[in-house]
Amino acid sequence: MTENYRPTKAVINLTAIKNNLTYFQEKSGDAEVIAVVKADAYGHGVLEVVETVIENGVRMLAVATPDEALFLRKHGIDIELLVLGATPSQFIPIAQKHNITVTAISLDWLSMAAMHVEQELATLKIHLKVDTGMRRIGVQVDEVDEAFGFIADHDFDFKGIFTHFATADEKDSPLFNQQVNAMNTILDKLNNSTVMVHVSNSAAAIMHPNLVCDAVRIGISLYGIAPSPYVGEEMDFNLQPALSLETEMIHVKKLKAGEALSYGATYRAEQDEWIATIPIGYADGMLRGLQGQDVLVKGQRVPIVGRICMDQCMIRLAERLPIGEKVQLIGRQGDQQILIDEWAKKLDTIPYEIPCVLTKRVPRIYLRGAEFSDLSFQKSDKMLR
Ligand SMILES: *Cc1c(COP(=O)(O)O)cnc(C)c1O
């Protein structure tokens, strides 16, 4: 293990991930839970997350890029692995060699792949992506017959078919219903029961458990984050946030009334104030837009004051405190909790972005077998399906 001489760290509670996974496994019945671990498991650290989900029954992983898939294979992960995004021609034989399933994103992609498969290697495993309304990647609905025909005429191992919802996290979305209908029409034409069908992301798995099909693709909520405030409010389970972010005060001093601090001298003390400097800044993912955001000190909220620097920022204390005092940036202290959602709101973005932009400089420390006592496991008396 590498040493860290700076107290700033992200603590990842793997038990929380396990508990969130259990919720989706119970809710989805016999369907597979495909753990989506793209982007370094949404910034949580892919190898540790993968180890946890495999120990707890996951049999298939999804990543975004060919490189992410290869990284897992090179680290000895041998379960089913699906690349959700595009793969280039050079990767086709590599996918065959490493048993990596790739996504057929268009008719053009299918022709390209057919030309690059190597006959002496294992048959290329593909999932066909259908664009039912996201308009990102996938064969168009009216191209599906042609895609089925092309796949049947060529040497592919046709393992799965899927689509992706654009608005599953919204209330009463007409587009969502259109996408469901389009997919149903396509599935009526698919008379191959060995092909795995999957449509749901976290939001759809939570809000529309009737759509589970053969598998669900769970990303954000595996990490204990609600896909949107609407889903967070509606859901029948308290997700358990896996990531917390903490540091310690490295310097404490009195700012005299009228004195200013940090770049631009934009913050000025109205009276004598105790100010602590903490070693975290925008190069860690503590973006400048978080100026004014609260942090937790001794179970109380105190604000970040002045501009956030690259490596450090300042907070205003209610009293003088010693160097080394703990500061919770995300997570819980006493009765107070700062969720990733609060940062997202402050930054006018979605929670997905927050853990993804916590940079490599922040070490991830893993809690295994830790009890998750902060939140009750069950949110309400609503029965799980
Ligand atoms: C990222 C991704 C998911 C996971 O979505 P969440 O909202 O994080 O659960 C599922 N499917 C596809 C195609 C994705 O790109």
Ligand as a Chemical Component Dictionary entry (heavy atoms), coordinates in Angstrom:
data_LIG
# 
_chem_comp.id                   LIG 
_chem_comp.type                 NON-POLYMER 
_chem_comp.pdbx_formal_charge   0 
_chem_comp.three_letter_code    LIG 
# 
loop_
_chem_comp_atom.comp_id 
_chem_comp_atom.atom_id 
_chem_comp_atom.alt_atom_id 
_chem_comp_atom.type_symbol 
_chem_comp_atom.charge 
_chem_comp_atom.model_Cartn_x 
_chem_comp_atom.model_Cartn_y 
_chem_comp_atom.model_Cartn_z 
_chem_comp_atom.pdbx_ordinal 
LIG C1 C1 C 0 -23.769 4.306 -17.719 1  
LIG C2 C2 C 0 -24.761 3.427 -18.316 2  
LIG C3 C3 C 0 -25.647 2.696 -17.495 3  
LIG C4 C4 C 0 -25.736 2.898 -16.008 4  
LIG O1 O1 O 0 -26.600 3.974 -15.749 5  
LIG P1 P1 P 0 -26.923 4.473 -14.258 6  
LIG O2 O2 O 0 -27.870 5.584 -14.459 7  
LIG O3 O3 O 0 -25.605 4.932 -13.715 8  
LIG O4 O4 O 0 -27.453 3.314 -13.527 9  
LIG C5 C5 C 0 -26.495 1.789 -18.112 10 
LIG N1 N1 N 0 -26.494 1.622 -19.453 11 
LIG C6 C6 C 0 -25.675 2.324 -20.272 12 
LIG C7 C7 C 0 -25.754 2.095 -21.734 13 
LIG C8 C8 C 0 -24.797 3.253 -19.728 14 
LIG O5 O5 O 0 -24.006 3.950 -20.543 15 
# 
loop_
_chem_comp_bond.comp_id 
_chem_comp_bond.atom_id_1 
_chem_comp_bond.atom_id_2 
_chem_comp_bond.value_order 
_chem_comp_bond.pdbx_ordinal 
LIG C1 C2 SING 1  
LIG C2 C3 SING 2  
LIG C2 C8 DOUB 3  
LIG C3 C4 SING 4  
LIG C3 C5 DOUB 5  
LIG C4 O1 SING 6  
LIG O1 P1 SING 7  
LIG P1 O2 DOUB 8  
LIG P1 O3 SING 9  
LIG P1 O4 SING 10 
LIG C5 N1 SING 11 
LIG N1 C6 DOUB 12 
LIG C6 C7 SING 13 
LIG C6 C8 SING 14 
LIG C8 O5 SING 15 
# 
